[in-house]
Amino acid sequence: MAVPKKATDSWGVEREEWLSSRDERVRDTHADADGQIVVVGQPFEVGDAHFLFPGDTDGLPEKIINCRCTTIPVVS
C-alpha cells in the first residue's frame, strides 16, 4: 500500500495510537499492540495480523470478536 505524502484524518491528525483495555481480558496480541503508533490509514501490526483499526472486519473472527481496543489521535 502506498503511503500518501501527508496522510491525515478529517481532523488533520497524522498519526494514531492503538489503545488496549489494559485488563486481564485483553488478548495477548492486542496488549502487545498497545502503544503502537502508525500513520493514519496505515495498518497496525497485531500479532500476525494487520488491522486498520480495532475490530477491523477484514480480520479473523477469533481476533476481532469482543475486541474492546480503540485508537487515539497522536498530537504533537
C-alpha positions in Angstrom: 0.0 0.0 0.0 1.5 3.3 -1.0 1.7 5.9 1.8 0.5 9.4 0.8 3.0 12.2 1.4 0.8 13.6 4.1 -2.0 11.3 5.4 -4.5 12.8 7.8 -7.9 12.1 9.0 -10.8 14.6 8.7 -9.5 16.5 11.8 -6.0 16.8 10.4 -4.5 14.1 12.7 -1.5 12.5 11.0 -0.8 9.6 13.5 -2.9 7.3 15.7 -2.1 5.0 18.6 -3.5 1.6 19.4 -5.0 1.5 22.9 -6.0 -1.8 24.6 -8.4 -2.1 27.5 -5.3 -2.9 29.7 -7.1 -5.5 31.8 -6.9 -9.3 32.3 -9.4 -10.0 29.4 -7.3 -8.4 26.7 -5.8 -10.8 24.1 -2.0 -11.0 24.4 -1.6 -9.8 20.8 -3.8 -6.8 21.5 -1.9 -6.0 24.7 1.4 -6.2 22.7 0.0 -3.8 20.2 -0.9 -1.3 22.9 1.0 2.0 22.4 1.8 1.2 18.7 1.7 4.4 16.6 1.0 4.4 12.9 0.3 7.0 10.2 -3.4 7.4 9.7 -4.6 5.0 7.1 -1.8 2.5 7.7 -2.3 -0.8 9.4 -1.4 -1.8 12.9 0.6 -5.0 13.4 -1.4 -7.1 15.8 0.3 -10.5 16.3 0.5 -12.0 12.8 -2.4 -9.8 11.5 -2.7 -6.2 10.2 -5.7 -4.1 11.2 -6.6 -0.7 10.1 -8.5 -0.2 13.3 -9.6 -2.4 16.3 -12.4 -4.7 15.2 -11.4 -4.4 11.5 -13.8 -6.8 9.8 -11.0 -7.9 7.4 -9.6 -9.8 10.5 -10.3 -13.3 11.5 -13.4 -13.6 13.9 -11.3 -15.1 16.7 -9.1 -12.0 16.6 -11.7 -9.3 16.4 -14.9 -10.5 18.2 -15.4 -8.8 21.5 -12.3 -6.5 20.9 -12.5 -3.6 23.3 -9.5 -1.8 22.0 -9.6 1.7 20.4 -7.4 4.2 18.8 -6.5 7.7 20.0 -5.0 10.5 18.0 -1.4 11.4 18.4 -0.9 15.1 18.5 2.5 16.8 18.7 
